[in-house]
Amino acid sequence: MAIEYRLTLAGDIPLEQVAALAAPDGVEESALPGYPRLLGADLTHTSGYSVSVYGGSNGYFDAENDDGSQWEWEPGTYVNIVFHMPKDDPAGRAAPDMVAAVARVLAGRPEDAALVLNGNWLLLTRTAGTLATHQPEWWNSYGVRGLRP
């Protein structure tokens, strides 16, 4: 079983711009016919994860917030950056490297954003330029006590 972190940015953003921030060494475009455009990079050997970048419209995202309440968000258009990680990370670098990539994306893009773990737990939001981290036990467990884009 893998672990997935999904960073969603609101807006109709060129995928290449987002991919250049998430995977600066380059991405490949999927050639699967009949599917939406997908950019990806295998960074397993350098960062412990692979990354996929794709866009969509009429989004609906939800996750559990710190207090157990349900957070919901419905961006009209969006770009998802999905970090795919193995369940075990013997080097312990995947989560900190992913957080560094998230910080690069947020520093390079002004849009509202949300970071969600496994589609269930809200870890970060940025609304109208205000950044908030959620699930402090997650941030503490990986030694990344917050995000500084």
N, C-alpha and C positions, 0 to 999 in steps of 0.2 A: 504494500500500500504506500502510496506517495502522499506528500503534503503539498498543498497548493496555497500560494498567497496571490491574491488578485488585487492589483492596484487599478482602479478605475478613474479616468479623467473625464469630466463632462465636456462635451463639445465635439465639433466636427474638425478633428485635428489630423493633418497628414501623418500616416502611420510611420513613414520614414523618420520624421522629426522625433517622434516618441521613441522609436527603436534605437536611434542614434544615442539617446540618453541612457536607455536601459541596457543596451549592449553595444558599447562604443567600438568594439572590434569588428562589428558587422553582423548582419543577419542574412538569412536566406529566405526567399519567398516560396511558399508552398505552390506546387503546380497541380494540385488536385482540382480537376474540372468540376464545376457545379457548386463549389463551396465559396464562401466569402473569402476575401483576401486575407492571408495570414503570413506574418513575418515571424521567423524564429531563429534562435541560436542555441547551440549546445555549449554551455559554459561549465559543464560538469567537472572538467579537469582543472579549471582555473577558479571557479567560484562555488562549485558544488550543486549547481542547478542548471536547468534549461529554461529558456524564456520564450513565450509566445506573445505576439502583439497583433490585435485585431480590433476592428471597429464595429459599431452597431448603432441601431436607433430604437426608440421607444423602450428604453431600458427600465428594468425593475430590479433593484437590489435590496436585500434585507440581510440583517445579521443581528446577533445578540449584543446588546450594549453592556457596559460595566455593571449596571444595576439589574440586569436580567430582562430589561425591556427590549422590545423589538425596534430596531432602527430601520427605516425605509427611505429609499431614494429612487427617484424616477427621472433620470436625465433623458432629454429628448434624443440627443446623440452622445456617443461616448467612445472612448478607446480603452480597452482592457490590456493590461500587461500582466500576464500570468507567469509566476515563478513556480516551476515544477521541481520539487526536491525529493530525494529519497527519504524514507522514514528514519533511517539511521544516517548520521553524519559524523563519522569517526574523527574527522579533522576539526569539527566544530566551526567551520567557516561559512557554511551556507547561509544561515540566518543573518549574521553580521554583514556578509557581502550583499545579500538581498536588501537589507536596510540601507546600505550605502547606495545601491542602485536606485531605490525609492527616493532617497534624498537627492540624487542627481536629477531624477525626473521632476521632482517637485521644485527644485531650484531652477530648472530650465523651462518650466511651464507654469502659467499662472492660474490654470483652471481649478474649479472645485474638484476634490478628489476624495477617495476612500480606499483604505487598505483592509482587506478581509481575509481571514485565515480559514481555509477549507470551506468557504461559503457559509460559515457559521458564526464567527466571532469578529466583531468590529475592532480593529487595532488602531486605526488612524482616520481622521477626517480633516479636510480643509474646506472651509466654507467662507466665501467672501474674503479670502486671504488669511483667515484665522486657522491656524493649525492646532489640532487637539489630538493627543494620544489617548487611547483607551486600553483596558486590560493591563494595568500596570504590572501584574505578575508575569505576563508574557515578556514585556520589555526587560524586566529585572532578571528573568531566568536566562536570557541570552546576553546579558551584559551590555545591552544597548538601551540605556536608560532614557530614551527619548530620541527624537529625530531633530537634527539640525540641518535643514536643507540650505 
